[in-house]
Amino acid sequence: MKNDFRMSRRSVCLSACAVGLTGSVAGCLSGPAETEGAEQEADAAIELTDLVLVNDDEVAQTIHLLVYRNEQRVHWGTHEISAQTDNRPSIEPIEDASQGPANYSVAVRLDENTEWDEWMLKPDDGQCVEAMIRIGRDGDLGAWTMTGECEE
C-alpha cells in the first residue's frame, strides 16, 4: 500500500512540474539531466524510482525510448503519447526501467527524427532519482530529474 501512495504522490508532482514547465520551473525539478557524452562517476550510482514520458505538445507524438543500466539496455520501446488537452500534458509512466542502483542513461527520439538525444541521469543531492522525458509545445525533447533520499 505504501508503494501505491508513493507512485501517486510522484505522479502528481511530476504532473505539476510538467505543467509548470510552460512558465517557469518552481523548484520541483532539479534541472536538465546531463547531456550526451557526460561521464558519471563510479560512486554516483542511483536508484531510478520513476521514469515518465510527458507530451506537452498539442499533437499526439510517437517517441522511441532506450534505457541503459550500467551500459546494458534494460528498456527499448516505442510509445504513443496522446496530445495535451486543456493545457494539461499527457503523461505515460515507464514501468520496467528501474532495476536497482546503477548508472542510468536514456536515449530518446521522436518518430520523425533519425538522431537520438541522450542523457545521463545524475543525482544532485540524493541517490533516488525520478526522471521525466518531456516533449515541449514546439516538439523539442528535454530530460529533467528530481532527486531525494531513498525511502526504505
Buried (B, 14 or more C-beta within 10 A) or exposed (E): EEEEEEBEEBBEBBBEBBBBBEEEEEEBBBEEBBEEEEEBEEEEBBBBBBBBBBBBBEEEBEBBBBBBBEEEEBBEEEBEBEBBEEEEBBBBEBEEBBBEBBBBBBBBBBEEEEEBBBBBBBBEEBBBBBBBBBBBBEBEBBBBBBBBEEEE
